[in-house]
Amino acid sequence: MRKIAWLLSVLVIGIGGLCPGAVNAQQQESQRRQLFKEGARLWPVYCAQCHNARPGSEFAPYQWNVIIMHMRGLSNMPAENAQAILEYLKGGRE
């Protein structure tokens, strides 16, 4: 009987250790979705003044990193807005 109780406690502790990681992953995904939505809202504000709409798939995600750094300097864009637009351009990929 003690072995069963011990085994159940080990299983409960082990399963409890797995759940925080799943919650953290869900929070990160939720934050990425929120950034994507914010980027979609900000793209016309900063980018559409000079650029026609382009698909995010036009460039690889690593290329968008370089492009957004360059454009951020030209447009005096705040870092948090640049991050949101970057997530939008990457299309939630990466």
Secondary structure, 3 states (H helix, E strand, C coil): CHHHHHHHHHHHHHHHHHHHHHHHHHHHHHHHHHHHHHHHHHHHHHCCCCCCCCCHHHCCHHHHHHHHHHHHHHHCCCHHHHHHHHHHHHCCCC
